């Protein structure tokens, strides 16, 4: 395609020789990336001059002749209606900036970005056109991959969570449209700690303390509470969230979900605080002959994870076999463990720094001693 001198270095100090750099050198350097091509044409004819980069993008043999009609025929069938008018637009004197798909002779598809300008002739009518074409397929592929991840994330949220929420770095509500739909609160009502007004009064102080502790220490948040829903019914939810951090370790925002808790929604439309307390969960609480609580399979697994003890280490400390420990950690095991064996495992874990929690009406738990 026609080029002209783009840059010329002046005489060197001391009368040295000059060195010229033509635009062709620079165009070749750009086109060697495989992402850019150029064209120029007399708009009164069908033929155009295309650069090697453009032939490469279109997947054509550089020895073949390029015409406007052939280029338009390569536009993807679904994009034809919106973009086949480009040459007509140029001939009317208007510039072009379009993004569309093409189908190359080998049937592969590419996304291209086309910019073109018009040069007027001596009579003021459009005479010459020139354009640049960018292969932007990778950008579209990346965008599609991002959208797929976004769609998968949304599908997962829809399948598992009733509410997805985003809070500011300081813990105050930011984006909580699903919470507003669930509770009937307005955006203004839930600001600050206003969202706690939708939490059952008996759960409010505990919920606030758990949330403020998580925000203060930049730790994951996980707690259960009852929510007064827009239909006037209290329902149990498990709320959990985590901080999203900047590169410097500061909190950018908080994200979380509120998960429905099946089997814990037995509360009708009653005045807050007047409904009966929830019945205690039916947990199996084995005890020794003197009434001492024995650990559950879940407590043993969690305690071993907290202490970092392997099964071999714990088995040796409790003086039991590893196979026995495997049965103790399996809640579906058909073999009923002996109380003295469970007690020995509890003592070994307590010696390793674990405290077992057995609160009435609540699921057994553990914490660091």
Buried (B, 14 or more C-beta within 10 A) or exposed (E): BEBEEEEEEEEEEEEEEEEEEBBBEEBEEBBEEEBBBBBBBEBEEBEBBBBBBBBBBBBBEEEEEBBBEBBBEBBBEEBEEEBEBBBEBBBEEEEBEBBBBBBEEEEEEBBBBBBBBBEEEEEEEBBBBBBBBBBBBEEBEEEEEEEEEEEEEEEEBEEEBBBBBBBBBEBBBBBBEBBBEBBBBEEEBBEEBBBBBBBBEEBBEEBBEBBEEBBEEBEEBEBBBBBBBEEEBBBBBBBBBBBEEEEEEEBEBBBBBBBBBEEBBEBEEEEBEEBEEBEEEEEEEBEEEEEEBBBBBBBBBBBBEBBEBEBEBBBBBBEBEEEBBEBBBEEEEEEEBEBEBBBBBBEBBBEBEBEBEBEEEEEBBBEEE
